[in-house]
Amino acid sequence: MADPYLIDRRTLMAGAILLVGGTLAGFPGEVLAQSAGAPRFFTPDEFALLEEIASIVIPRTDTPGAREAGVPGFIDALMADWASTE
């Protein structure tokens, strides 16, 4: 019998996003559209490392993982367009 107090990583991450005021409805479409293609903030080597880290944090199972969901591209777009230069 499964322990009712154990949750999977995806449920934990969703709860953490909501806890800090995020939304599960989706990310701004403009940022998602900009996240496709070659990295704009990270070097190709840094971006490859970011993809590997994302795959470790949320791996592909019977559902897409972070890499397949476009998380590395989203982070790259945030860093290029939203993050402070400081």
ZAMARGU-4260 file (C-alpha; in steps of 0.2 Angstrom, whole numbers, plus 5000, padded with zeros to 4 digits):
<rodrens>
0) 5000/5000/5000 | 5007/5017/4995 | 5011/5029/5009 | 4998/5044/5008 | 5011/5056/5014
5) 5023/5053/4999 | 5021/5064/4984 | 5030/5063/4967 | 5043/5077/4962 | 5030/5085/4950
10) 5017/5087/4963 | 5030/5094/4975 | 5036/5107/4961 | 5018/5112/4957 | 5015/5115/4976
15) 5031/5125/4977 | 5027/5136/4962 | 5010/5140/4970 | 5018/5143/4986 | 5028/5158/4980
20) 5014/5165/4970 | 5016/5157/4953 | 5003/5150/4942 | 5000/5133/4934 | 4989/5140/4921
25) 5005/5143/4910 | 5019/5154/4907 | 5018/5171/4897 | 5016/5166/4879 | 5028/5179/4873
30) 5042/5172/4884 | 5038/5154/4878 | 5038/5160/4860 | 5056/5168/4862 | 5062/5152/4870
35) 5063/5142/4854 | 5079/5141/4844 | 5097/5144/4848 | 5101/5150/4866 | 5102/5169/4867
40) 5110/5171/4885 | 5119/5155/4888 | 5134/5149/4878 | 5130/5132/4869 | 5140/5123/4882
45) 5131/5131/4896 | 5115/5128/4888 | 5119/5109/4886 | 5123/5109/4904 | 5107/5117/4909
50) 5097/5104/4898 | 5106/5090/4908 | 5102/5098/4925 | 5084/5101/4920 | 5083/5082/4915
55) 5090/5077/4932 | 5078/5088/4942 | 5062/5083/4932 | 5067/5067/4921 | 5056/5060/4907
60) 5045/5046/4913 | 5028/5041/4906 | 5026/5060/4904 | 5038/5073/4896 | 5052/5079/4907
65) 5059/5097/4909 | 5069/5096/4893 | 5055/5090/4883 | 5044/5104/4891 | 5056/5117/4885
70) 5062/5122/4902 | 5080/5126/4897 | 5074/5137/4883 | 5062/5146/4895 | 5076/5149/4907
75) 5087/5156/4893 | 5073/5168/4888 | 5070/5174/4905 | 5089/5177/4908 | 5090/5186/4891
80) 5074/5197/4892 | 5069/5198/4911 | 5084/5196/4922 | 5093/5211/4929 | 5111/5214/4921
85) 5117/5216/4939
</rodrens>
